Amino acid sequence: MKSFARISAVLACFDPDEPDMRIEDLLSRAGIPKSSGYKLVSDMTTEGLLKREARGFVTLGRSAAELFYAPLKANMPLRESFGSPKLRQSESTPRKSHFESNLLELVSTERYRKSPPFIIGFANAATTHPWRLAMESSLRAAAQRHAEIVAKLIVSDAQNDPVRQVRQLAEMQKAGADICILSAAVERHDALEEKVMQLAQQDVPVVGVDRMCGDGRHLVSFVTASDETVGRVSALWMAEHLRGQGRIVLLCGMENASPCSIRLRAARQVFVTFPGIEIVDIHFTDWLAERGYALMRGYLSAGFVPDGVWCDSGLQGIGSLNAFRDHGFRRGTIPPHTGGEMNLMYKIAATEKVPLCGLDYPPAMGAISFQMALDTLFGRQVPRVLEANSEIIVTRGHETKSVRADIHAEKKVYWNRADDHVHASGRLRGWRASRAD
Amino acid sequence: MASMPYTDAVRRLLDILVVVAKKPVCTAYDIAKDLGLPMSSTYQAVNEMERLSWLARDEEGFFLIGAVPQQVALTALGYDFATQRLPPVIRYLRDQTGETAFAASLRAELQIGTFLLGFNSGSVGFAPFQCFHVAERVDFDQACGAMGLRSFSKERYDIAKTAVEFLVVPLRDSAPEPAHGKLVVGICWQNKDVDRRTILKRLVEVQELLSGRSRA
């Protein structure tokens, strides 16, 4: 056992019901031989992680208690809101419609506990667009970081075909996968749901990521970001930006994919409360920029200019914005758009002065699902559903009564990065902390 | 790491955690630079800490303090509560109110734990490992045990120049003995008025969601 693992094992032995322990019992419970264990306890005591109580007894120390401090987001050192109330209006409306109580549910994974090295399978729904590639590379990067304990990473691409994905999961199992991470090809498919159930019954746990198939009850855990918030907040912003009046076009992702249907449902629930907002049409683009482009080009060529374009992602949003640009719309005349993640979306919004609201649906959930897989194989308790954070990005001057930005698009954009760079992918190589100062 | 003497390992573990806590955006490079460590052993150390859930990463890839040290801290403070249940409710409280939301240990002082900065004006920022001296404590709602607190930070590098206001509710059943402090969740603000009743509703909502759900 390595040093950090031993320190961790010692600290994990304590319990509020058993706040102090005899050193011998502590070492025995942590699985550390006495020969080296006393030295470890002594060093942990010197650093304040442990405290000596009565003779031969130790308890958790002051340094251990201080570790409670934990920001949930690596915030910039000086947010513009500090001490500058004039920069922001005071109140906003709630971002969520309700709290999903399954976020509080924890799952014991003791039955899946194994010793490394592990074989891990990742069944990707598709690799058709930059977001899916970014999610996959975030997962691959996580596997690379833990190469010491990962014997093999098997990655497959179902090309949005559930039958193919069922076959790929079976192949992973045959190849000895200890756990499978699944981004489901479709939202509903009997054979795929059955395969997940079979794997779970045969003690091959499945961690879901991004796209769910069925109700997810056979998954150990599901890593996602709130699609409901993406749909609701972006629709609210669009409706308020248009002051409740206008004809809009909805460019959605992929029919029969859970993120798309949840976002669309949430958006429509908002739009219905603004009687002056008319939804001209709803299109499915499979999250492809070229489809977004073709659809908007069609509208513009027919002489129809929508008052706003609601996109559930920037993937097709960049296609729509490019269609306006190619049609000759000048700076400041392109109607408001929604859709985040894509660097080009923010670049165009900033250069062409397009009012924009985007929510970054983080591809970093690939790495998060990988960590969840490791936690499962180490037998740690995991949450049933884990929601990654989605930042709200709005162009400067376009925050509305209800929608405040976490960061402005002009600040979010990376000018020196590729157009197809996907934000929140968890891989900021070479990013310096000094940039935030 | 296997051959690292325990003295070095314990110190390095704590040093890395302190750097991660203090730096708002922290990478392995920053850790190596701050601690004067070679890059290769820093990568090895942070990867192992991530594997053990001592470190986590946010959506941009920056390091955060992981679930294991937080759980150790809750135990050290005497609370029987699963730390993984705190982030979703803190995030929810922040998203619903726009103010800084937090979990904390309330004794004579308020020791800040899991938190998320607000996006409204007057959002309160916390210094690393910050404790607030509670200058005034008022029962706000006896039914749920809500308290209004007023504080000035003891920390020299405090961002807040004026009093910080807190509205907190205790998480029931989190402490096995009443002699311990209270594990609370709350909202804080400064330099403005907020609708305390609306905030209280949100706090009671999460208090009920979390009630009785002690460590599994």
Interface residues (C-beta under 8 A of the other chain):
Chain A: K2 S3 F4 A5 R6 I7 S8 L11 A12 F14 D15 P16 D17 P19 S36 K39 L40 D43 M44 T46 E47 L49 L60 G61 S63 A64 A65 E66 L67 F68 Y69 A70 P71 L72 K73 A74 N75 M76 P77 R79 S81 F82 G83 S84 P85 K86 L87 R88 Q89 S90 E91 S92 P94 R95 K96 F99 S101 L103 L104 L106 S108 R145 H146 E148 I149 T229 D360 P362 A364 A367 I368 Q371 L374 D375 R380 Q381 V382 P383 E387 A388 N389 E391 R404 A405 D406 A424 S425 G426 R427 L428 W431 R432 A433 A436
Chain B: M1 A2 M4 Y6 T7 A9 V10 R11 L13 L14 L17 A21 K23 P24 V25 C26 T27 Y29 D30 A45 N47 E48 M49 E50 R51 L52 S53 W54 A56 R57 D58 E59 E60 G61 F62 F63 L64 I65 V68 P69 Q70 Q71 V72 A73 L74 T75 A76 L77 G78 Y79 D80 A82 Q84 R85 P87 P88 V89 I90 R91 Y92 D95 Q96 T97 G98 S105 Q111 I112 G113 T114 F115 L116 L117 G118 F119 N120 S121 G122 S123 G125 F126 P128 F129 Q130 I159 K161 A175 P176 N191 K192 E205 V206 L209 L210 R213 A216
